[in-house]
Amino acid sequence: MYNQRGVNAIKEKVYEIERMFLSKNAFLSQNTAGRLVPVEECPLRTPFQRDRDRIIHCKAFRRLMHKMQVFVAPEGDHYRTRLTHTLEVTQIARTIARGMLLNEDLTEAAALAHDLGHTPFGHSGERSLNFLCSKGFRHNEQSLRVTDVLEKLNLTHEVRDGIINHTNGLAATKEGQIVKAADRIAYINHDIDDAVRAGILRGGDVPKDCIEILGASHSKRISAMVNAVIAHGSDGNIGMDEPYGKATEKLHEFMFEAVYKNRVAKSEDEKVENMLTFLFKHFTDKPDTLPAEYRANIGSDGVEVVVCDYIAGMTDRYALSLFEELFVPKAWQYK
């Protein structure tokens, strides 16, 4: 039997350490605005540590392992998946938070959950659902829907704010803003790495002026960008010191033209769009064939949103196998 008073003292010690050592710009765990549904506090963990644990143990987090990052069904074990991307974002975000003396637990929780709502087949899948659904579809909004509605994680207000604002918005906390910066740092660099591995890029293709400022290797570029974010400070919005900010933006633009719009890298996109269109139409026409846990939300959210929930939650391989099951003819056998 644990000593309740001793366990509570551990959490209070964490609160005390935060008050003593974190930056004046840090969001203190004890100041959380709370959850959508009030719950009894954990005697050991702070609210943001509890959020982190809820995220790691949810089904949507595990499914990220089988969702692609950039390349559709890549051959090879070393290409990033949505899960490895999430882990890289989290590592970079925590490093920045530590360097700025901000709240690492809040930063980590928001980073771990930022892509929970991502579709199968990366941004190709996201574009398809956004076109098909009359209400539109954006993965950051879906990530929040996953935590609030589908997984019922009941996260804190600050973590939820970091999730919804990791793309185009501005998070209310510096920690949430770090997640947005870390996301870009991670995907620019690991996508270069994967594109070189896939033969889409050669090392010499990366703009030379970017290399001169940021570095020629994967690790040097990440270090330069991370250090530039830390050097920029947290008195204003999270940003990146120059000339590193402009070099990073130029590298981002280069990746869009050379990789994200590349004819070879995107050669399967039309097939993805066609497949998800068939699945979307099938389930909107026959909502009774949806799993019961999804059907339960039709009355409150409508068929299209619920179908998006189901399709967005699929892994790449599940979407492929379901499409084959529903639409690919089977060989007829006489018995």
Phi, psi and omega per residue, in radians:
M1 nan 2.195 -3.098
Y2 -1.403 2.748 3.103
N3 -1.484 1.855 -3.068
Q4 -0.992 -0.736 -3.114
R5 -1.131 -0.672 3.132
G6 -1.181 -0.664 3.122
V7 -1.155 -0.786 3.103
N8 -1.040 -0.607 -3.130
A9 -1.122 -0.541 3.123
I10 -1.113 -0.835 -3.140
K11 -1.126 -0.725 3.128
E12 -1.101 -0.558 3.099
K13 -1.169 -0.685 3.078
V14 -1.063 -0.798 3.108
Y15 -1.018 -0.735 -3.132
E16 -1.133 -0.732 3.119
I17 -1.089 -0.747 3.105
E18 -1.050 -0.786 -3.130
R19 -1.098 -0.620 -3.051
M20 -1.403 -0.675 -2.896
F21 -1.997 -0.340 -3.110
L22 -1.371 2.769 3.125
S23 -1.092 2.729 3.059
K24 -1.096 -0.323 -3.142
N25 -1.605 -0.066 -3.122
A26 -1.305 2.627 3.035
F27 -1.618 2.051 -3.096
L28 -1.368 2.415 -3.092
S29 -1.021 -0.608 -3.095
Q30 -1.207 -0.245 -3.076
N31 -1.710 0.199 -3.113
T32 -0.972 2.507 3.084
A33 -1.325 -0.066 3.062
G34 1.693 -2.878 -3.037
R35 -1.998 2.908 3.090
L36 -1.028 -0.709 3.088
V37 -2.093 2.056 -3.132
P38 -1.048 2.406 3.111
V39 -2.360 2.810 3.069
E40 -1.154 2.338 -3.096
E41 -1.159 2.598 3.028
C42 -1.283 2.335 -3.114
P43 -1.229 -0.353 -3.047
L44 -1.832 -0.823 -2.997
R45 -1.642 2.572 2.996
T46 -1.257 2.875 -3.128
P47 -0.999 -0.662 -3.102
F48 -1.330 -0.560 3.025
Q49 -1.144 -0.655 3.107
R50 -1.161 -0.711 3.072
D51 -1.036 -0.824 3.125
R52 -0.941 -0.794 -3.111
D53 -1.161 -0.696 3.114
R54 -1.088 -0.700 -3.128
I55 -1.150 -0.844 -3.084
I56 -1.077 -0.556 -3.078
H57 -1.597 -0.004 -3.096
C58 -1.479 2.766 -3.078
K59 -1.140 -0.685 -3.097
A60 -1.073 -0.599 3.120
F61 -1.158 -0.733 -3.138
R62 -1.140 -0.609 -3.112
R63 -1.183 -0.368 3.131
L64 -1.031 -0.402 -3.130
M65 -1.058 -0.521 -3.069
H66 -1.984 0.540 3.021
K67 -2.058 2.297 -3.077
M68 -1.206 2.773 3.056
Q69 -1.667 -1.099 -3.134
V70 -2.139 -0.809 -2.998
F71 -1.676 2.293 -3.131
V72 -1.294 2.180 3.091
A73 0.766 0.977 -3.118
P74 -1.196 2.510 3.063
E75 -1.512 2.080 -3.141
G76 2.320 2.639 -3.052
D77 -1.585 -0.114 -2.960
H78 -1.847 0.036 3.068
Y79 -1.317 2.563 3.139
R80 -1.193 2.553 2.949
T81 -1.936 3.071 3.102
R82 -1.111 -0.507 3.117
L83 -1.256 -0.829 -3.134
T84 -1.143 -0.597 3.033
H85 -1.030 -0.820 -3.130
T86 -1.042 -0.730 3.133
L87 -1.167 -0.658 3.107
E88 -1.179 -0.719 3.079
V89 -1.049 -0.768 -3.109
T90 -1.106 -0.741 3.132
Q91 -1.104 -0.803 3.139
I92 -1.120 -0.746 -3.112
A93 -1.107 -0.738 3.130
R94 -1.159 -0.661 3.106
T95 -1.072 -0.767 3.117
I96 -1.125 -0.796 -3.136
A97 -1.049 -0.723 3.128
R98 -1.138 -0.735 -3.135
G99 -1.142 -0.451 -3.138
M100 -1.736 0.022 -3.083
L101 1.019 0.735 3.055
L102 -1.788 -3.137 -3.013
N103 -1.388 1.840 -3.105
E104 -1.166 -0.610 -3.091
D105 -1.176 -0.753 3.078
L106 -1.114 -0.778 3.138
T107 -1.051 -0.799 -3.104
E108 -1.101 -0.786 -3.099
A109 -1.089 -0.805 -3.138
A110 -1.131 -0.663 3.134
A111 -1.163 -0.725 -3.125
L112 -1.127 -0.520 -3.061
A113 -1.721 -0.077 -2.916
H114 -1.103 -0.473 -3.096
D115 -2.004 0.343 -3.114
L116 -1.043 -0.458 -3.104
G117 -1.659 0.142 -3.104
H118 -1.188 2.559 -3.077
T119 -1.380 2.934 2.879
P120 -1.140 2.669 3.091
F121 1.102 0.589 2.950
G122 1.010 -2.471 -3.067
H123 -1.267 -0.312 3.025
S124 -1.119 -0.763 3.091
G125 -1.141 -0.690 3.120
E126 -1.093 -0.796 3.123
R127 -1.077 -0.665 -3.134
S128 -1.117 -0.837 -3.130
L129 -1.192 -0.582 3.096
N130 -1.124 -0.611 3.103
F131 -1.305 -0.682 -3.024
L132 -1.356 -0.630 -3.058
C133 -1.527 2.248 -3.093
S134 -1.123 -0.414 3.109
K135 -1.579 -0.020 -3.105
G136 1.389 2.993 3.132
F137 -2.639 2.214 3.075
R138 -2.337 2.314 -2.960
H139 -1.159 -0.528 3.120
N140 -1.164 -0.696 3.080
E141 -1.165 -0.667 3.116
Q142 -1.179 -0.612 3.088
S143 -1.042 -0.727 3.110
L144 -1.203 -0.641 3.098
R145 -1.135 -0.643 3.091
V146 -1.043 -0.829 -3.088
T147 -1.230 -0.627 -3.054
D148 -1.462 -0.765 -2.944
V149 -1.884 -0.896 -2.978
L150 -1.376 -0.713 3.128
E151 -1.766 -0.256 3.122
K152 0.904 0.889 -3.112
L153 -1.374 -0.357 3.079
N154 0.936 0.997 -3.084
L155 -1.378 2.931 3.115
T156 -1.236 2.769 -3.138
H157 -1.011 -0.715 -3.036
E158 -1.221 -0.672 3.093
V159 -1.190 -0.727 3.117
R160 -1.081 -0.684 3.108
D161 -1.117 -0.691 3.104
G162 -1.147 -0.616 3.134
I163 -1.162 -0.908 -3.029
I164 -1.187 -0.469 -3.047
N165 -1.799 0.330 -3.082
H166 -1.437 -0.104 3.138
T167 -1.816 -1.448 -3.049
N168 -1.850 -0.174 -3.081
G169 -1.514 -3.042 3.073
L170 -2.208 1.944 -3.120
A171 -1.107 2.636 -3.108
A172 -1.294 -0.412 3.136
T173 -1.860 2.687 3.068
K174 -1.106 -0.582 -3.138
E175 -1.135 -0.711 3.075
G176 -1.147 -0.638 3.099
Q177 -1.165 -0.570 3.092
I178 -1.076 -0.673 -3.129
V179 -1.044 -0.722 3.108
K180 -1.075 -0.785 3.125
A181 -1.141 -0.735 -3.119
A182 -1.167 -0.621 3.109
D183 -1.039 -0.830 -3.139
R184 -1.156 -0.773 3.122
I185 -1.016 -0.771 -3.104
A186 -1.137 -0.905 -2.996
Y187 -1.283 -0.579 3.081
I188 -1.028 -0.817 -3.033
N189 -1.353 -0.755 -3.141
H190 -1.291 -0.422 3.069
D191 -1.266 -0.565 2.995
I192 -1.080 -0.819 -3.131
D193 -1.024 -0.817 -3.125
D194 -1.214 -0.623 -3.139
A195 -1.180 -0.646 3.065
V196 -1.160 -0.738 3.126
R197 -1.082 -0.618 -3.102
A198 -1.451 -0.127 -3.110
G199 1.438 0.153 3.098
I200 -1.320 -0.636 3.107
L201 -2.131 2.716 2.881
R202 -1.991 2.704 -3.085
G203 -0.927 -0.609 -3.111
G204 -1.326 -0.114 -3.127
D205 -1.336 -0.442 -3.102
V206 -1.138 2.311 -3.094
P207 -0.878 2.282 -3.048
K208 -1.122 -0.629 -3.141
D209 -1.177 -0.517 3.052
C210 -1.210 -0.724 3.125
I211 -1.109 -0.710 -3.121
E212 -1.070 -0.613 -3.111
I213 -1.535 -0.774 -2.997
L214 -1.676 -0.443 -3.113
G215 2.005 2.746 -3.051
A216 -1.572 -0.336 -3.071
S217 -1.879 2.817 3.123
H218 -0.952 -0.890 -3.060
S219 -1.188 -0.665 -3.136
K220 -1.169 -0.673 3.120
R221 -1.130 -0.783 3.129
I222 -1.090 -0.777 3.134
S223 -1.051 -0.743 -3.134
A224 -1.109 -0.764 -3.124
M225 -1.186 -0.760 3.131
V226 -1.077 -0.822 3.138
N227 -1.089 -0.608 3.134
A228 -1.207 -0.611 3.079
V229 -1.171 -0.789 3.136
I230 -1.098 -0.748 -3.133
A231 -1.118 -0.539 3.136
H232 -1.121 -0.521 3.077
G233 1.493 3.083 -3.070
S234 -2.083 0.230 3.123
D235 -1.219 -0.596 3.012
G236 -1.879 -2.716 3.041
N237 -1.192 2.640 3.124
I238 -1.116 2.269 -3.130
G239 -2.567 -2.698 -3.099
M240 -2.488 2.245 3.116
D241 -1.046 2.628 3.059
E242 -1.549 2.626 0.177
P243 -1.518 0.140 -3.023
Y244 -1.195 -0.615 3.137
G245 -1.095 -0.808 3.133
K246 -1.175 -0.654 3.111
A247 -1.151 -0.659 3.112
T248 -1.163 -0.730 3.122
E249 -1.125 -0.706 3.109
K250 -1.135 -0.671 3.109
L251 -1.150 -0.659 3.094
H252 -1.094 -0.792 3.105
E253 -1.111 -0.692 3.086
F254 -1.052 -0.748 -3.122
M255 -1.134 -0.618 3.113
F256 -1.093 -0.784 -3.108
E257 -1.318 -0.711 -3.011
A258 -1.485 -0.501 -3.030
V259 -2.144 -1.008 -3.005
Y260 -1.135 -0.455 3.069
K261 -1.870 0.126 -3.066
N262 -1.110 2.340 -3.073
R263 -1.055 -0.687 -3.120
V264 -1.284 -0.820 -3.114
A265 -1.095 -0.557 -3.078
K266 -1.798 0.274 -3.036
S267 -1.107 -0.405 -3.100
E268 -1.683 -0.006 -3.045
D269 -1.039 -0.721 -3.120
E270 -1.100 -0.643 3.102
K271 -1.149 -0.705 3.095
V272 -1.059 -0.818 -3.134
E273 -1.064 -0.742 3.132
N274 -1.137 -0.744 -3.115
M275 -1.114 -0.820 -3.124
L276 -1.197 -0.517 3.066
T277 -1.127 -0.778 3.088
F278 -1.057 -0.795 -3.124
L279 -1.131 -0.757 -3.129
F280 -1.079 -0.809 -3.127
K281 -1.147 -0.695 -3.132
H282 -1.029 -0.843 -3.037
F283 -1.407 -0.460 3.036
T284 -1.275 -0.568 3.077
D285 -1.324 -0.526 -3.078
K286 -2.269 1.137 -3.088
P287 -1.091 -0.359 3.119
D288 -1.179 -0.228 3.120
T289 -1.565 -0.073 3.067
L290 -1.225 2.666 3.033
P291 -1.018 2.612 -3.034
A292 -1.013 -0.664 -3.092
E293 -1.121 -0.475 3.083
Y294 -1.485 -0.726 3.133
R295 -0.979 -0.535 -3.094
A296 -1.079 -0.357 -3.106
N297 -1.695 -0.019 -3.081
I298 -1.099 -0.727 -3.100
G299 -1.057 -0.658 -3.086
S300 -1.570 -0.534 -2.983
D301 -2.037 -0.249 -3.131
G302 1.572 2.741 -3.033
V303 -1.124 -0.794 -3.060
E304 -1.047 -0.777 -3.129
V305 -1.116 -0.721 -3.122
V306 -1.181 -0.677 3.078
V307 -1.113 -0.697 3.058
C308 -1.074 -0.703 3.081
D309 -0.973 -0.813 -3.073
Y310 -1.178 -0.829 -3.097
I311 -1.204 -0.740 -3.133
A312 -1.094 -0.529 -3.137
G313 -1.356 -0.205 -3.097
M314 -1.243 2.569 2.914
T315 -1.389 2.886 3.118
D316 -0.980 -0.843 -3.035
R317 -1.234 -0.555 3.090
Y318 -1.194 -0.731 3.109
A319 -1.049 -0.740 3.122
L320 -1.115 -0.785 -3.097
S321 -1.212 -0.625 3.120
L322 -1.206 -0.709 3.081
F323 -1.045 -0.788 3.133
E324 -1.077 -0.737 -3.134
E325 -1.111 -0.679 -3.046
L326 -1.505 -0.545 -2.922
F327 -2.192 -0.205 -3.125
V328 -1.713 2.130 -3.105
P329 -1.068 2.502 3.096
K330 -1.686 2.636 3.075
A331 -1.136 2.270 -3.130
W332 -1.433 2.328 3.140
Q333 -2.078 2.259 3.114
Y334 -1.479 2.310 3.085
K335 -2.103 nan nan
